[in-house]
Amino acid sequence: MEAVDHSKIVPVDQEKQDLNENNKSTDYKELSTLYKDTINLLKSELSIQTQLCDKLENENQYLQDYVENLMSSGEVLSK
């Protein structure tokens, strides 16, 4: 019969604990990656919405100026 080296035997509870810690570490890494991706997506969407808002503000200003010029010329009221 061969001698067993008891110093290398890891208790089952310790193996479970090590496995759980490794799973938690992996879960945290995946969660971190998910958060980073979500933040990048939100930043991108914010940039798109900001550009759209700027465009609409410029169009609004143009239309306000146009209507103001029409009203001041008196052509709208004479028709």
Secondary structure, DSSP 4 states (H G I P E B T S, - for coil): -PPP-GGGPPPHHHHHHHHHHHHHHHHHHHHHHHHHHHHHHHHHHHHHHHHHHHHHHHHHHHHHHHHHHHHHHTHHHH-
